């Protein structure tokens, strides 16, 4: 999984399985977000991700990198980017 693929899930409810088989469920966030600027554990590290629960608490006090993820699933449908839409779009032109 690449960073771009993972970041499509930011702000969504996900279930993530890490390499050590730890399962984390919650809303995915990235370290350094303005909403968490008062917590140095969530604002200073670069390129780490974490999930929060409904009470805005970090699930299992775990921050992880993209390389730590074995599997990710999302119950919400992801929106296609414009680039993906163009790639799947077919155009019918009548050349009479």
FENDAQUI-V544486 format. One record per pair of residues at least 4 apart in sequence whose ideal C-beta (glycine too) atoms are under 6 Angstrom apart, sorted by the first residue. I is the first residue (numbers start at 1). J is the second residue. D is the distance in Angstrom with one decimal. If there is no record, write none. Layout:
# FENDAQUI-V544486
i={I,I}
j={J,J}
d={D,D}
This chain:
# FENDAQUI-V544486
i={1,1,1,3,6,8,9,9,9,10,12,12,13,13,14,14,14,15,15,16,16,16,17,17,17,18,18,18,19,19,24,24,26,26,26,26,27,28,29,29,30,31,31,31,32,36,36,37,40,48,48,49,50,50,51,52,52,53,53,64,80,80,85}
j={5,6,69,66,66,78,14,28,74,28,74,76,27,75,28,72,74,25,73,24,69,72,23,70,71,22,64,68,68,70,51,59,51,52,53,59,52,51,33,50,49,42,45,48,43,42,43,43,44,63,65,64,58,63,59,56,58,57,59,68,84,85,89}
d={5.1,5.7,5.8,5.2,5.3,5.6,5.3,5.0,5.7,5.5,5.4,5.2,5.6,5.9,5.0,5.8,5.0,4.8,5.0,4.7,5.9,5.0,5.4,4.8,4.3,4.5,6.0,5.1,5.6,5.3,5.0,5.1,3.3,5.3,5.0,4.4,5.3,5.6,5.7,5.8,5.5,5.4,4.8,4.4,5.7,3.9,5.6,4.9,5.0,4.3,6.0,5.8,5.3,4.6,4.5,5.3,5.9,5.4,5.5,4.1,4.3,5.2,6.0}
